[in-house]
Amino acid sequence: MAKVVTPNKPVIVNPLKQSQTLGAALAFLGLKGMIPLLHGSQGCTAFAKVILVRHFREAIPLSTTAMTEVSTILGGEENVEQAILTLVQKSQPEIIGLCTTGLTETRGDDMDGILKDFRKRHPELDELPIVLVSSPDFKGALQDGFAAAVESIVKEVPQPGEPKAQQVTILMSSAFTPGDVQQIKEIVSTFGLIPIVVPDLSASLDGHLDDSYSPITGGGTTLVQLHKVGSSVYTLALGESMRGAAKILEQKFGTPYEVFTELTGLEAVDKFMQFLANLSGTAVPEKYRRQRRQLQDAMLDTHFYFGRKKVSLALEPDLLWSTVYFLQSMGAEIQAAVTTTRSPLLEKLPIDSVTIGDFEDFENLAVGSDLLIGNSHTQAIAKRLGIPLYRQGIPIFDRLGNGQFTKVGYRGTMELLFDIGNLFLHAEETKVRDRDVQGD
């Protein structure tokens, strides 16, 4: 059982966490025909857009209610109404995700009341789903906002229906990249199951070229698929933060669910494969049996470089959990773990302590590590401490291919093994070279 430490500091120095609003917007971007609408100032939306554009290197559709000093004081009802009407006229979205920000949450706008009044005044838009999520950036973090958006989606959009054999709903947490989502869809489909992924970032932020520019998302979970979620025979919640959304589906439609906290590492993937085999009544396909043997060989090849290495991590809780378990399965030691927000997983981590803090806390705790794992903002710390960095999380703006990177399944675990193993190998070669130079 890990001790959860929250430093009692008067100020955050070099923040680690991203805002709930950013997380909610990211979740909405996994729906087709969507445009997230951030209820706040233009700066709030611009900041979120810059982070997502730099990370994915894609055009990101975001809109804002453009609150000013005056409208903030008087209330944002008119801004919300005008923004929705403008989006309908110019972009023709199939669905709108309305996210609150710290500005309007602090002011105390009655968002439910605003939407009810809007519906009364504009009955012609009754068929347009508007999903509201409370995502203030003065508390919580990206993972919380992402989870809150998914919970709002499954609460508002799915409709009851007759159970459809082999159809399963997959709730995907913020810990998974578009490449991860694509890999998971392929694995589940191979067992003869029909997956509906919520949200499906692999179809919207995977970095593909379209014939023409669209002001709304060109791919993702469709509205038709969302309506069918109530007919799924099972829910797979991938990431602890998806448990709340899975419970909502169970309460609404009686859909049983299973939570998988990690899909990286031999044991974790084995459990997932066995679950799919039991659920579908289909044996694990030979191609995955071969990939498993390849992963076992890769683990033998790389474990010499992982053994007793000290690793420090600064990640969101879901991603922190899966990465810690993966590293420990390879014989590495966790020197420091810093995260952004509370999670039921933190106390269960098999380490001495985990800190809910900032990059200042992380830098102090990480001295003497063999490897750092965090987003691109960790690079400055890595340089100061002279420690190699492996980039994980959001944002990563100094490396390419963030949309395609995968760390799940047998093949994804192999990629992770080789990437981190090569960092350890390079560090050892550098030490030997420096020692030889000093000897000369």
N, C-alpha and C positions, 0 to 999 in steps of 0.2 A: 504494500500500500504506500503510495507516494504522499508526501506532505505537500500541500498546496500553499505556496508562499505568495503573498501580495505585499510588495514593498510599500511602506508608509511614507511616500515621498510627496512633497508639496506640488511637484510639477513633473510632467512626463518629459523626458529628455530623449529626443530622436525616436519618435513613435514607431512601434512595430506593427500595430494593428491598422487595418483598413476599415472604413466605415460600414455600418449596416446598410446604408443606402446603396453603396457600391455593390455589396453582395446581393441585395434584392434586384438591382438592375441586371446584374450578371445572370441571375436565375431566369428572369423574364426574357433575356436574349436567347434562351433555349426553346422558345415557342415560335412557331411559324406565323408570319403576318403580324408580328408584335412590334410595338414601339413603347419602351418604358417612358413614363412621364413623371419627372421628379418635381414634386411640389415644394418649391423653394426658390432661392435666388439663382441667377444665371451662373454665378461662380460655382455653386454646388455641382451643377450638371457639367460644367466645363471641366472641373477637376476630375470627376469620375470618368468623363469621356477620354481625357488625356491618358489616364492610367490604363484604361482598356485598349485604347488604340496602340499605345506603346507596347503593351504586353502581347496582344494578338496580331498586331500589324494588319488590321482589317478595318474597314469602315464600320463604325459602331453607331447604330441609330438610337439616339437619346433626345428627349425633348424636355422642356422646362415650362413651369407656369410663370417664370420670370417675376418673382415677387420683388417689390421695391420697398423702400422704407415706409411709404404711405400705405401700401396694400397690406404690409405686414401688421401695421397697427390697426387698420380698419377690418382686416379679415380677408382671406384669400378666396372666397366663394366665387367672385366674378372672374378671377384669374384662372381657376380650375375650369369653369364653364367655357371660357373663351379658348383656353388651350385645347380642350377636348374637341370643340367644334372646329377649330383650325386644323387639327390633326385629321379629323374625319374628312374635311374638305380637300386638304392638300395631299395627304398620304394614304387615305382609305385603309386604315389598319383593320385586321380581322379581330384583334383583341388589344386592349390597352392595359398596361400595368402601371398603376398609380402608386408611387412611392412617396412617403413623407420624408422630410429631412429635419435636421435639428432645429432649423429656423422656425418652421411651421409647428413642430411638436412643442417647442418652447412657448410659442404664442398660444397654443391650445386650440387650433382649428378643429371644429367638429366635423371630421371627414365623413363619417357615416351620414350625418345630416346633410352635408353638402351634396353627396352623391344622390341621396333620396330626393332632394329638391331638384337636382339636375334631371333625374329620371322623370319627375312629374312634368317639368317644363319641356322635355324633349322625348315624348313617347315614340317618335320616329326612330330613335336609337335604342329601343328596347332589346333588339337582337344583338347589339354590340356588347360583348362582355367587357366589363371594366373591373379589374381585380385590384382591390385596395390592400396595401400592406403597410403597417406601421414600422418604419425603419429609421428611427432617430439616430444620428451619428454621435450623440453625446453619451451613449452607452452601447455595450455589446461590441461586436466586430463583424467582419465580412461574413463569417460562417453563420452568425446569428441572423443577419439580414437575408442571406440566401435561404436558410431554413424557413424563416418566416414567410418569404415569398412562395415557396413550394407549398407550405401549409395553406396559405390563402388560395392558391390555385386549386388544390384538391378539395378545398372546402366549397368553392364557388362554382366550378365549371363542370365536373363529372356528373353524369346523369345515371339513375338506376336502370338496370337492364338485366336480361337473362344471362347467367354465367356462360361464358364462351370457353369451351375446352381449349386448353393449351395457351390461352392468353394470360400473360402476366404483366403486372405493372412494376417498373423498376424506378425507384426514387433515387436520384443521383445527387450526392452531396457536393459541396464546393471543393472537396479534396480531389476531384477527378477532372482531368483535362479532357478536351474534345477527343483526343486520341484514345484516352482511357475508355470513354463512352463508346466509341466505335468498336473497340476490342471486346468490350463486355456484350454489346449487342450481337456481335458475330458469334461469341461463345454460346450465348443463350439460344440464338437461332439454330445453331448446329444441333441442339438437342430436340429440335422440332417444336420448340416453344415460340409463341408470337409475343415479342416484347413491345410494350409501350413505355418509352423512357420519358420521365418527367424530372427535370427539363433535359432536352436532347441537344446539348451543345455541339455534338459531332456533326449535326446537319446545318449548323448556322455559323460556327466560329472555327471550323476546321481548315479554313484557308483555301477555298475553292473559287474558281473564276466563274462568274455568271455572264450571260449574254448581255445583260443590261443592269444598270444601277437601280437599286430599289431603296426608297426611304424607310422601308420596314424590313424586318428580318426575312431572308429568302428561304430559310429552312428551319428545322426544329420540329418539336411536337405539334401536330396540327390540331385545330379545334375539334375536328371529327374524332381524332384519337383521344383527346381529353374527355370528350363526351362518353367514350367507350370505356374509360377507366373503371366505371362502376360495374362493368361486366367481367372484370378480370377474376380469375380463380385464385390468384395469389399475389401478394405484394412482396417484392424484394427491396428492402431499405438498405442502401449501400452507404454506410457512414452513420455513426450514432446520432448525428444531428437530424437525420431523416426519420427517427423513431416517432416524433410527434405527428408528422404527416401520415405515416403508416397507421397510427392509432386513429386518426381522423377517418381514413378509408375503412378501417375495421368497424368503427362506430356507425358510419353512414351506410355501408353496404354489406357489412359482415364479412369482409375479405380478410382471411388470415394473413399474417405477415411474418417475415424473418428478417432480422437485422444482421448484416455482415459489416463488422467494424473495419476490416481490412481485406484487400484482395491482392496483396503483394507478399511474396514468400511462399515456399513450398507447402507448408501446412495449411495456410489460409486458402490457397488456390485449391488444394486437395478437398477441403471442406466444401468449397463452393461447387466444385465439379460433382462431388458426391450428392450434394443437395439437388442439383439440377437433374442428375441421373434418377434420383428417387422421385422427384416431382414429375418428370416426363415419362418415366418408365422406359427410358432409353439408356443403353450402356454408354459409358464415356467413349467418344470417338477415338479411333486409333491415332489420328493426328495429334490429339492432346496427350495421349499416352507417350507418343514419341517426344513431344515438347517437354514432357515431365522428365524423361530420361536425359534430355539435353540440359535441362536446368540442373539436375543432379550432378552432371559432369561439370557444368559451369561453377557450381558451388564448390566442388573439389578443387577446381583450378584456382579459384579466387580466395578460398578461406585463409590461406597463408598470409594474405595481405590485410585481411579484416581482423584477425585475431588480436585481442588486447588493445586495439586502437581506441583512442579516446575521442568521442564525437560530441559536439555541442550543436543543439538544434534550436531554431527560432521559427516556429510554424503555428498555423491554426490547429486547434485541438484534434480534429479528425485526421488531418495529415500527420500531425505529430505522433499520434497513436500508432498508425500503420508503419511509419518510418522507424520508430523506436523498436517495434517488434521485429521488423525486418533486420535491422542492424544487430540486435541481440541474438537473433537466430544464426547470424554469421560470426558470432564471437566478439563483436565490438562492444565497448563499454560506453555508456552514456555519461558524459561528464556534466553536462548542463542541458536543461530543457526549459525553454522560455516560450510562453504562448500568449494569446491575445485576450481570451475570454474564458469564462467558466464552462465546464462540461462535466457530465457524470463520469467521463472517461479518466479525468485527471487523477483522481484518487486511486484508480485501479492500475495506473501505470506501474510497471515493475522496476521502478527506480526510487531513489531516496527522496527526491523532492522535484517539484515542477513550479516554476515561477510565472505568475501572471504579471508581465512587466513590459519594459521597453528595450530598445537596443543598448542603452547604457547599462542596464542590468545584465544583458546578454554578454556584452564585452567584458564586464568584470568577472563573470562566471566562466567565460570560455578560455581564459588564459591557460596556455599549456596544452590545448587540445591538438589532436592530429588532423581534425577535419571540422569545418563548419558547414551547416546546412541551413539555408534560409533564402529569402528572395534577393533581388539584385541590390537592395539597400544594404545588405550584409557585406558587400564587396569592400567598402571602406574599412570596416572592422577587420576583415581578413587581411587587408594590406598592412594595417597598423600592427597586427599581431603576428604577421608572417605565417599565416595558416591557410592551407588550400580551402577553397569554397566550392560546395556543390549546390547549385541553384534549384530551389523548390519553392512552390507557392506563387503568390501574386503580389507585386508585379515582377516580371523578369524582362527587362528592357535591353540587356546587353548580350543576349543570345538569341539565335533564330530558332524557329520550329516549335514554339511553345504550344501551338494548337495541335501539332501532330505527335508530340512526345507521349509515350505510354509507359506505365510502370505496373500494370495489372496483368494477371494471368501468368502463365509460365514464361511466355516470350517477353512480356514487359518486365518481369522480375529479372530475367537474364540481362536485359538492357541496363537495368539499374545496377546489377552486380558488376558488369563490365565498366560502366561509366565511373562508378565510385572506386572500383578496384584499380582502374587506370590512374586515378588521382593519387591513390596510396602508392602505387608503383612509381609514378613520376616523382613523388615526394622523396621516396627512398633513394632513387637514382640521383636526385639533386643533392641529398645529404652526402652520399658517397663522393660525388664530384667535388663538392665544396671541401670535404675532408682531404681529398687528394690534392687540391689546389693549395690548401693551407700547409700540407706536408711538404710540397715542393718549395 
